[in-house]
């Protein structure tokens, strides 16, 4: 399957959910899991009060582990998750 179109659409769209000052709670994890069921890719934005440059990677790994998903991209304080494992090189290759 070609996921490039959907990946680009999610990359350029608004975030599906926002990780706020409460951090990673059970409600947040259930919300992310339901979003992953509905969409193939989701975008999460972490607020400044929660995420710093040093801990954003750890936060993204924790969210992906708790929701059984895969981290596709991490740009600044934005995390893109996928429900299915996807080769990152396949997403970044150009259209033919």
C-alpha positions in Angstrom: 0.0 0.0 0.0 1.1 3.5 -0.6 0.7 5.6 2.5 2.6 8.6 1.3 -0.5 10.6 0.4 -2.1 10.1 3.8 1.2 10.8 5.6 1.6 14.1 3.8 -2.0 15.0 4.5 -1.5 14.4 8.3 1.9 16.2 8.2 0.3 19.4 6.8 -2.9 19.2 8.8 -3.8 20.4 12.3 -3.0 18.1 15.2 -5.6 15.4 16.1 -4.9 15.9 19.9 -2.8 18.0 22.2 -0.7 16.7 25.1 -1.3 19.2 27.8 0.0 20.0 31.2 -1.5 16.9 32.8 0.9 14.8 30.8 0.3 11.2 29.7 -2.9 10.1 31.6 -5.1 7.1 31.1 -7.7 9.3 29.4 -5.1 10.6 27.0 -4.0 7.1 26.1 -7.6 5.9 25.5 -8.2 9.0 23.3 -5.1 8.4 21.3 -5.9 4.7 20.9 -9.4 5.5 19.6 -8.0 8.0 17.2 -5.6 5.4 15.9 -8.5 3.0 15.3 -10.3 5.7 13.3 -7.3 7.1 11.3 -4.2 5.4 10.1 -1.9 8.3 11.1 -2.4 10.8 13.8 -0.6 14.0 14.8 0.0 14.9 18.4 1.2 18.3 19.5 2.9 18.6 22.9 2.6 21.9 24.8 5.7 23.7 25.9 4.9 23.1 29.6 5.1 19.3 29.1 7.7 18.8 26.4 11.3 20.0 26.2 13.9 19.1 23.6 15.4 16.6 25.9 12.3 14.6 26.8 10.1 14.8 23.7 11.6 11.6 22.3 11.0 9.8 25.6 7.4 11.0 25.6 6.8 9.8 22.1 8.2 6.4 22.8 6.1 6.1 25.9 2.9 7.0 24.0 3.7 4.6 21.2 4.4 1.8 23.7 1.2 2.4 25.6 -1.0 2.6 22.5 0.8 -0.2 20.5 1.7 2.2 17.7 4.8 3.3 15.8 6.5 6.7 15.9 6.9 7.8 12.3 8.1 11.3 12.7 9.2 13.7 15.4 9.4 17.4 14.4 9.9 19.8 17.2 7.0 19.2 19.6 4.9 17.3 17.1 4.6 13.6 17.0 3.2 11.5 14.1 2.0 8.0 15.0 0.9 5.1 12.9 -1.1 2.1 13.8 0.9 -0.1 11.5 4.6 -0.5 11.1 5.7 1.4 8.0 9.1 1.7 6.5 10.2 5.4 6.9 12.2 5.3 3.7 9.0 4.4 1.8 7.3 7.5 3.1 10.1 9.8 2.1 10.7 8.5 -1.4 9.5 10.7 -4.2 6.4 10.0 -6.3 7.0 8.3 -9.6 
